[in-house]
């Protein structure tokens, strides 16, 4: 019998949904945020620093999602597809119906 972790995965859904909403808000809000900074600050160099800070915030939120949302069985990230020396290399945008590392069933029908 295959291991079935659908009930445990259902407990992770609110956190996954929260991370997804944060990512969408950050992605959609990037251009309006930069336009507001440019409008209120004519110093172009300051605007570039703010833009880089915003991109770093987006990268931090993506890293936070990979660290927090883990497989209930093997405790590896559900967003990371491939590790090299415990460093996440390849990422995926959506969580599949099974864990990429240990293969346990997480959602949907078998």
Secondary structure, DSSP 8 states (H G I E B T S, - for coil): ---B-HHHHHHHHHHHHHHHHHHHHHHHHHHHHHHHHHHH---HHHHHHHHHHHHHHHHHHHHHHHHH-B-TTT--BSSEEEEETTEEEEE-SS--SB-TTT--B-SS--
